[in-house]
Amino acid sequence: MNPKPVSSVTFNQPVSLPEHFDVLRQTIVNRNIGGNGPFTKRCEALLEKVSGKPVRIVTSATHALEAMALLANIEAGDEVIVPSYTFVSTANAFALRGANIRFADNDEYGNILPSEIERLYSPKTKAVVAVHYAGASADMDKIVEICKAKRVFLFEDAAQALGASYKGRPLGTFGELGCYSFHETKNVTSGEGGALILGDSSLLERTEVLREKGTDRSRFFQGLVDKYTWVDIGSSFVLSDLNSAYLYPQLEILDRINARRGEIRGMYRAELATALERAGVRILDTPSYNLPNHHIFAIICATPRQRQDFLAFMNSRSVLCTFHYVSLHTSPFAKRFAKGGRVDELPGCEKFSACLVRLPLYYNMTDEEAQFVIEAVKAWLK
């Protein structure tokens, strides 16, 4: 049977598996659709095998970051160092607690420069957030060393990094706390959802309280107290078991999903690398110390004008490519954190914001769809 001719390719599709219908039906039949149900616990068990750390499923990586701020007792006057080239949640979680955000520049891979932590550190610094962009990382040995020496929290926004590692150690497990995202754009998805990784297991008991609206409800269900009540601040961070059920069969084949994404990235690189380089376009690589999870395939155009031309051309060929973050230090809200009213220039972040493009990449993508994208890029290169 010949495959259906390809006429267009979207940027992303969430993972679709035959097993999804069975697990969702099972959840509904068993009437376990609320938070912290059986599939949530199964997902947590699989994630703990991947990370080697205690993990708790939450409603989003955004909420995992907000839980980090609560667990670290971030408050007004504290400073938190955050890479500027990241999603707004990375900074917003700490701004919500009244912290002043200090924006750091990134390296050639899109990750925070350790030297920037040294530059931005002050006696008011409470935490550093390392974002593992595209499933790669900065020099985590150096960052851990700096944070320990300065006695500040190290948090990891590993939203894009499930299944990726640094020198053999899973990303998200180097700091006191980390997080994964299961948004529909990620390698595995629950539609909306995330996970909090507890590098410091002593924070687990308070984590259970925070995600249950500040109550000791989890202790009640364990039979440790005869009733539950309000014992701390918190919020509703527990994920519906319907979402966890959708996630579960994907986590069972996480390595297969990431490997398939790697095959597609390999096709892109094999057919496009040389010609892109001749056009002054750089493929976003992964550092040699990282084992990638193949979250994105991105290129860095030579100029903003070249990117604009590329996006318009690909759109005309019915291939949806997208740019990524607008660096946070250039945003209107960031001005309130500028010392002396002056916003730092962060050339690494600004280059990524102005020139990076992501090509379509998803697990259920066919070879024919990948080739359709490749031929469109080749046409632009001509």
DAPEFEN-V309156 format. One record per pair of residues at least 4 apart in sequence whose C-alpha atoms are under 7 Angstrom apart, sorted by sequence separation. I is the first residue (numbers start at 1). J is the second residue. D is the distance in whole Angstrom. If there is no record, write none. Layout:
# DAPEFEN-V309156
I	J	D
I	J	D
This chain:
# DAPEFEN-V309156
19	23	6
20	24	6
21	25	6
22	26	6
23	27	6
24	28	6
25	29	6
26	30	6
27	31	6
28	32	6
36	40	5
37	41	6
38	42	6
39	43	6
40	44	6
41	45	6
42	46	6
43	47	6
44	48	6
45	49	6
46	50	7
47	51	6
48	52	5
59	63	6
60	64	6
61	65	6
62	66	6
63	67	6
64	68	6
65	69	7
66	70	6
67	71	6
68	72	6
69	73	6
70	74	6
74	78	6
86	90	7
88	92	6
89	93	6
91	95	6
92	96	6
94	98	7
95	99	5
106	110	5
107	111	5
114	118	7
115	119	6
116	120	6
117	121	6
121	125	6
132	136	5
133	137	7
139	143	6
140	144	6
141	145	6
142	146	6
143	147	6
144	148	6
145	149	6
146	150	6
147	151	6
148	152	7
158	162	7
165	169	5
166	170	6
182	186	6
203	207	6
204	208	6
205	209	7
206	210	6
207	211	6
208	212	6
209	213	7
210	214	5
216	220	7
217	221	6
218	222	6
219	223	6
220	224	6
239	243	7
240	244	7
241	245	6
242	246	6
243	247	6
244	248	6
247	251	6
248	252	6
249	253	7
250	254	6
253	257	6
254	258	6
255	259	6
256	260	6
257	261	6
258	262	6
259	263	6
260	264	7
261	265	6
262	266	6
263	267	6
264	268	6
265	269	6
266	270	6
267	271	6
268	272	6
269	273	5
272	276	6
273	277	6
274	278	6
275	279	6
276	280	6
277	281	5
286	290	7
302	306	7
303	307	7
304	308	6
305	309	6
306	310	6
307	311	6
308	312	6
309	313	6
310	314	6
311	315	6
312	316	6
313	317	6
314	318	6
315	319	5
330	334	7
334	338	7
338	342	5
346	350	6
347	351	6
348	352	7
349	353	6
350	354	6
351	355	6
352	356	5
361	365	7
365	369	6
366	370	6
367	371	6
368	372	6
369	373	6
370	374	6
371	375	6
372	376	6
373	377	6
374	378	6
375	379	6
376	380	6
377	381	6
378	382	6
27	32	5
28	33	7
32	37	6
36	41	7
48	53	5
58	63	7
69	74	5
94	99	6
95	100	7
106	111	5
107	112	6
132	137	5
147	152	5
165	170	4
166	171	6
173	178	6
181	186	7
184	189	5
198	203	7
209	214	5
212	217	7
219	224	5
220	225	5
276	281	5
277	282	6
301	306	6
314	319	5
315	320	6
329	334	5
338	343	5
365	370	7
27	33	6
48	54	6
58	64	7
95	101	7
106	112	4
107	113	6
147	153	7
164	170	6
165	171	5
172	178	5
182	188	6
183	189	5
184	190	7
198	204	7
209	215	5
219	225	6
220	226	6
276	282	7
286	292	7
301	307	6
314	320	7
328	334	7
335	341	7
48	55	6
105	112	6
106	113	5
147	154	6
163	170	7
164	171	6
172	179	6
182	189	4
183	190	6
184	191	5
209	216	5
220	227	6
314	321	7
47	55	7
104	112	7
105	113	6
182	190	5
183	191	5
184	192	7
220	228	6
335	343	7
82	91	6
182	191	7
183	192	5
91	101	7
161	171	6
182	192	6
183	193	6
208	218	6
311	321	6
44	55	6
105	116	7
182	193	5
217	228	5
44	56	6
104	116	6
181	193	6
182	194	5
216	228	5
44	57	6
158	171	6
181	194	4
215	228	6
216	229	6
158	172	5
180	194	5
181	195	7
215	229	5
216	230	7
284	298	5
329	343	7
157	172	7
180	195	5
215	230	4
216	231	7
283	298	6
284	299	5
156	172	5
179	195	5
180	196	7
214	230	6
215	231	5
283	299	4
284	300	7
40	57	7
179	196	5
214	231	6
215	232	7
282	299	6
283	300	6
102	120	7
112	130	6
162	180	6
178	196	6
179	197	5
214	232	5
281	299	7
282	300	5
80	99	7
82	101	7
84	103	5
156	175	6
178	197	5
214	233	5
281	300	6
282	301	7
74	94	7
79	99	5
80	100	6
81	101	6
82	102	6
83	103	5
84	104	6
111	131	6
155	175	5
158	178	6
159	179	6
160	180	7
177	197	6
178	198	7
214	234	4
281	301	5
76	97	6
77	98	7
78	99	5
79	100	5
80	101	5
81	102	5
82	103	5
83	104	4
84	105	6
111	132	6
154	175	5
155	176	6
156	177	6
157	178	6
158	179	5
159	180	4
160	181	7
177	198	5
213	234	4
214	235	6
280	301	7
281	302	6
75	97	5
76	98	4
77	99	6
78	100	6
79	101	6
80	102	6
81	103	6
82	104	6
83	105	6
111	133	6
154	176	6
155	177	5
156	178	4
157	179	6
158	180	5
159	181	4
176	198	6
177	199	5
212	234	7
213	235	4
280	302	6
327	349	6
74	97	6
75	98	5
76	99	5
77	100	6
79	102	7
81	104	7
83	106	7
110	133	6
153	176	7
155	178	6
156	179	6
176	199	5
177	200	7
210	233	6
211	234	6
212	235	6
213	236	5
327	350	6
69	93	7
75	99	6
173	197	7
175	199	6
176	200	5
210	234	4
211	235	6
212	236	6
65	90	7
69	94	6
74	99	7
113	138	7
127	152	5
128	153	6
129	154	6
130	155	6
131	156	6
132	157	6
135	160	5
172	197	7
174	199	7
209	234	7
210	235	6
211	236	5
212	237	7
111	137	6
112	138	6
126	152	5
127	153	4
128	154	5
129	155	5
130	156	5
131	157	5
132	158	5
134	160	6
135	161	4
160	186	7
173	199	5
211	237	4
212	238	7
327	353	6
62	89	5
66	93	5
111	138	5
125	152	7
126	153	6
127	154	6
128	155	6
129	156	6
130	157	6
131	158	6
133	160	7
134	161	7
211	238	6
326	353	5
65	93	6
66	94	7
114	142	7
129	157	7
132	160	7
325	353	6
83	112	6
114	143	6
132	161	6
135	164	6
324	353	7
262	294	5
265	297	6
324	356	7
261	294	6
323	356	6
323	357	4
258	293	5
322	357	6
323	358	6
81	117	7
258	294	6
321	357	7
322	358	5
321	358	6
322	359	7
321	359	5
321	360	6
320	360	7
79	124	6
80	125	6
78	124	5
79	125	4
80	126	6
81	127	6
82	128	6
193	239	7
78	125	6
79	126	6
80	127	5
81	128	5
82	129	5
78	126	6
80	128	6
81	129	6
307	355	6
304	354	5
304	355	5
191	243	7
303	355	6
190	243	5
302	355	7
190	244	6
301	355	5
319	373	6
300	355	5
301	356	6
190	246	6
300	356	4
190	247	5
299	356	6
300	357	6
189	247	6
298	356	7
299	357	5
188	247	7
298	357	5
299	358	7
317	376	6
298	358	4
297	358	6
298	359	6
188	250	6
296	358	7
297	359	6
314	376	6
296	361	7
313	380	7
187	258	7
61	159	6
261	361	7
261	362	6
261	363	6
260	363	6
257	363	6
264	370	7
268	374	6
187	295	6
68	177	7
64	179	6
61	179	6
51	170	6
61	180	6
61	181	5
60	181	6
51	173	7
167	289	5
166	289	6
167	290	6
166	290	5
165	290	6
166	291	7
165	291	5
164	291	5
165	292	7
164	292	5
164	293	5
64	194	7
163	293	6
64	195	6
162	293	7
60	192	6
61	193	7
64	196	5
161	293	7
59	192	7
60	193	4
61	194	5
59	193	4
60	194	4
61	195	6
58	193	6
59	194	6
160	295	6
58	194	5
57	194	6
58	195	5
57	195	4
58	196	7
56	195	6
57	196	6
55	195	7
56	196	5
55	196	6
56	197	7
55	197	5
54	197	6
55	198	6
53	197	7
54	198	5
53	198	6
53	199	6
54	201	7
136	286	6
136	287	7
136	290	6
136	292	6
135	292	6
135	293	6
135	294	7
135	295	6
134	295	5
134	296	6
14	184	5
14	185	6
12	185	7
15	188	7
15	189	7
63	237	7
14	189	7
109	284	7
109	285	7
109	286	7
59	237	5
58	237	5
59	238	6
58	238	5
59	239	5
57	238	7
58	239	5
57	239	7
40	241	6
43	244	7
36	238	6
39	241	6
35	238	5
36	239	6
35	239	5
36	240	7
37	241	5
40	244	5
35	240	4
36	241	7
39	244	5
43	248	6
46	251	7
34	240	5
35	241	6
39	245	5
33	240	6
34	241	6
33	241	5
32	241	7
33	242	5
39	248	7
27	242	7
24	242	6
24	245	6
23	245	6
24	246	7
23	246	7
20	246	6
103	329	6
19	249	7
101	337	6
100	337	6
87	325	6
86	325	6
85	325	6
88	328	7
85	326	7
86	327	7
105	346	5
107	348	6
85	327	5
106	348	5
84	327	5
85	328	6
105	348	6
106	349	6
84	328	5
105	349	6
84	329	6
85	349	5
84	349	7
9	318	6
10	319	6
11	320	5
8	318	5
9	319	5
10	320	5
11	321	6
8	319	6
9	320	6
11	359	7
12	360	6
15	363	6
11	360	4
12	361	6
13	362	6
15	364	6
10	360	7
11	361	7
12	362	6
9	369	6
6	368	7
6	369	6
6	372	7
